[in-house]
Amino acid sequence: MTGPGDPLTAGERDRYERDLIAFSDRELDRLGDVRGRSLLYAGGTSPVWIEGLAERLGPSGSLTVLDLDRESLAVVREGFAPDDLPLAPRYVFGDVFGLPFSEAAFDLVYSSGLLHELDVGGRPDGPLGALREMYRVARPGGVVLASDFVSDPASGVPAAQVEEETIVAEVARLLGGARLFGIGPAARLEEAASTAFPGSRVERHPPFPIRHLDRLFLAQPEPEGLGYLSPDAARPLRARWQALRGRVAREGYTRPATATVRISRV
């Protein structure tokens, strides 16, 4: 449903949402048959993903949603009516680098689009601390599945989404010192996972196009926080942002590939 200020028509919004659900289904299908299992959705509050996970787990399963943003947790909790889902998710405030759960608490631990958003400043092993925590709370015989976007260095020009998130990450670094892991090549994940978890696998998947992302991108303002930077710091980032807007207007909003880290708990 569209509302005032929505840059998409009702038909465009419907196509966009159907594509988003199809992308979610592609990613969540990698979990396999999880009916009746207990699952931790770590570091995400996407309603589309929560609904997809709940449907796959079924009424006999259990779903715990963890995020470090209290407001996002409250919004997603209030967004579902009691009968919207086949189970009642548990919403928990917490940090993936120090999960507030006992060892072997879940059959499966899942994340999507989390790793590149992690602040790894002061963490020489990057996101491995989060993956180790996810592994710790998975039961023996269970699985940790962490999916994220990856870049393709051979392409020469990064996908529009990669450039957008790179600019946003640089604004965060300049404002508060955050050093986000960011979107990088799949080989970076493969090297990290194989070092810490022998026998782990990283599966690569092609980009999944979602219609009308270009319209949504062009309708949004410049990155939050850019206006708080000094003129000298903001100028090159604002130029990159305007260049990206021009590119998206000409070529559309391109998306990167994804990669899934699969770790079996022993």
C-alpha positions in Angstrom: 0.0 0.0 0.0 1.3 3.4 -0.9 0.9 6.6 1.1 1.6 10.3 0.9 5.1 10.9 -0.3 5.6 7.4 -1.6 7.7 7.7 -4.8 6.1 4.5 -6.1 2.6 3.9 -7.5 0.5 1.1 -6.0 1.5 -1.3 -8.8 5.2 -0.4 -8.5 5.1 -0.9 -4.7 3.4 -4.3 -5.2 6.1 -5.4 -7.6 8.9 -4.1 -5.3 7.5 -6.0 -2.3 7.0 -9.2 -4.3 10.6 -9.0 -5.5 11.8 -8.4 -1.9 9.8 -11.4 -0.7 11.3 -13.5 -3.5 14.8 -12.5 -2.5 14.0 -13.3 1.1 12.7 -16.7 0.0 15.8 -17.4 -2.0 18.0 -16.7 1.0 15.9 -18.4 3.6 15.5 -21.6 1.5 19.2 -22.2 2.2 18.2 -23.1 5.8 16.4 -26.3 4.5 13.6 -27.9 6.6 13.6 -26.1 9.9 10.0 -26.9 11.0 9.8 -27.3 14.8 13.3 -26.1 15.4 14.6 -23.3 17.6 16.3 -20.5 15.7 18.1 -17.3 16.6 17.8 -14.5 14.0 20.9 -12.5 15.0 21.2 -8.8 14.3 18.2 -8.2 12.1 14.6 -6.9 12.4 13.3 -7.1 8.9 9.6 -7.9 9.0 9.9 -9.8 5.7 12.6 -12.1 7.1 10.9 -12.5 10.4 7.7 -13.6 8.6 9.6 -15.9 6.4 11.4 -17.5 9.3 8.2 -17.9 11.3 6.4 -19.6 8.4 9.3 -22.1 8.0 9.6 -22.8 11.7 5.8 -23.3 12.1 3.8 -23.3 15.3 5.9 -26.0 16.9 9.2 -24.0 16.4 10.6 -21.0 18.3 12.1 -17.8 16.9 14.3 -15.4 18.8 15.0 -12.0 17.2 18.1 -10.2 18.5 19.2 -6.7 17.7 21.3 -3.9 19.2 18.7 -1.2 18.3 15.9 -1.1 20.9 13.7 1.2 18.7 13.9 -1.2 15.8 12.9 -4.1 18.1 9.9 -2.2 19.4 8.8 -1.2 15.9 8.9 -4.7 14.5 7.3 -6.2 17.6 4.4 -3.7 17.4 4.1 -4.2 13.6 2.8 -7.8 13.9 -0.7 -8.5 15.1 -1.1 -11.6 17.3 -2.5 -13.7 14.5 0.0 -12.5 11.8 2.5 -15.3 12.5 2.2 -19.0 13.3 4.4 -18.5 16.4 5.2 -15.6 18.8 8.8 -14.4 18.3 10.8 -13.5 21.3 12.5 -10.1 20.9 15.8 -9.6 22.7 18.1 -6.6 23.0 21.7 -7.7 22.7 25.1 -7.5 20.9 26.3 -10.3 18.5 29.8 -9.9 19.9 28.4 -10.9 23.3 25.2 -12.8 22.9 23.0 -12.9 26.1 22.4 -16.7 25.8 23.8 -19.8 27.3 25.9 -22.2 25.3 24.1 -24.5 22.9 20.8 -22.6 23.3 19.5 -22.9 19.7 19.2 -25.5 16.9 20.1 -22.9 14.3 21.6 -19.4 14.3 21.0 -17.2 11.3 22.0 -13.7 10.1 21.3 -11.9 6.9 23.1 -8.7 5.8 24.7 -8.3 9.3 28.4 -8.9 8.9 29.1 -5.9 6.6 27.3 -3.6 9.1 29.4 -4.6 12.1 31.7 -2.1 13.8 35.0 -4.0 13.8 37.1 -1.1 15.2 39.5 -2.5 17.7 38.7 -6.0 16.6 41.7 -7.4 14.7 39.7 -10.5 13.7 36.9 -8.5 12.2 33.5 -10.2 12.3 35.0 -13.5 13.6 34.1 -12.6 17.2 30.4 -12.4 16.2 30.6 -15.7 14.3 32.3 -17.4 17.3 29.5 -16.2 19.5 26.9 -17.5 17.0 28.7 -20.8 17.0 28.8 -20.9 20.8 25.0 -20.6 21.2 24.3 -23.2 18.5 23.7 -26.8 19.7 26.0 -29.7 18.6 24.7 -30.9 15.3 23.2 -27.5 14.6 24.1 -25.0 12.0 25.2 -21.3 11.8 24.2 -19.6 8.6 25.4 -16.1 7.9 24.5 -14.5 4.6 25.8 -11.2 3.4 26.5 -9.1 0.4 29.9 -9.4 -1.4 31.6 -7.3 -4.0 33.2 -8.5 -7.3 36.6 -6.9 -7.7 36.9 -8.2 -11.2 33.9 -6.1 -12.3 35.9 -2.8 -12.0 32.8 -0.7 -11.0 31.1 -1.6 -7.7 27.4 -2.1 -7.6 25.4 1.0 -6.7 24.5 -0.6 -3.4 28.1 -1.1 -2.5 29.0 2.5 -3.3 26.0 3.8 -1.3 27.0 1.7 1.7 30.6 2.7 1.4 29.7 6.4 1.5 27.4 5.8 4.5 30.2 3.9 6.3 32.6 6.7 5.7 30.2 9.2 7.2 29.8 7.0 10.3 33.6 6.7 10.6 34.2 10.5 10.4 31.3 11.3 12.8 31.9 8.7 15.5 34.9 6.6 14.7 32.9 3.5 13.7 34.9 1.2 11.4 32.3 -1.0 9.6 33.4 -4.3 8.1 31.8 -3.2 4.9 31.0 -5.1 1.7 34.1 -6.9 0.3 35.0 -9.9 -1.9 33.7 -13.3 -0.9 37.3 -14.5 -0.6 37.6 -12.3 2.5 34.8 -14.3 4.2 36.2 -17.6 3.0 39.6 -16.9 4.4 38.2 -15.8 7.8 35.7 -18.6 8.1 38.1 -21.4 7.1 40.7 -20.1 9.6 38.4 -20.1 12.6 36.1 -23.0 11.5 37.7 -25.8 9.5 35.2 -27.5 7.4 33.0 -24.4 7.0 31.7 -23.6 3.5 31.1 -20.3 1.7 28.5 -20.4 -1.1 28.3 -17.6 -3.6 25.0 -16.5 -5.2 24.4 -14.1 -8.1 22.8 -10.6 -7.5 19.0 -10.7 -7.1 17.4 -7.7 -8.9 14.6 -5.9 -7.2 12.5 -3.6 -9.3 12.1 0.1 -8.5 15.0 0.4 -6.1 16.3 3.2 -8.3 13.2 5.3 -7.6 13.4 4.6 -3.9 17.1 5.6 -3.8 16.6 8.8 -5.8 13.7 9.8 -3.5 15.8 9.6 -0.4 17.9 12.5 1.1 21.6 12.4 1.4 23.1 10.2 4.1 22.1 11.1 7.7 25.0 12.8 9.4 26.6 14.3 6.3 25.4 17.7 7.2 27.2 17.5 10.6 30.6 17.0 9.0 33.0 19.9 8.4 32.7 21.4 4.9 36.1 20.0 3.9 35.2 16.5 5.1 31.7 16.6 3.6 32.6 18.0 0.2 34.2 14.8 -1.4 31.5 12.6 0.1 28.7 14.8 -1.2 30.3 14.8 -4.7 30.4 11.0 -4.6 26.8 10.9 -3.5 25.7 13.2 -6.4 27.8 11.1 -8.8 26.0 8.0 -7.5 22.6 9.6 -8.0 23.5 10.4 -11.6 24.7 6.9 -12.2 21.5 5.4 -10.7 19.3 7.7 -12.8 21.1 6.5 -15.9 21.7 2.8 -15.2 19.4 1.8 -12.4 20.2 0.6 -8.9 22.5 -2.4 -9.2 22.9 -4.8 -6.4 25.9 -7.0 -5.4 26.1 -10.8 -5.1 25.6 -12.6 -1.8 27.6 -15.2 -0.1 26.5 -17.6 2.7 28.9 -18.8 5.4 27.7 -22.3 6.6 29.2 -23.6 9.8 28.3 -27.0 11.3 28.3 -27.0 15.1 30.4 -30.0 16.5 
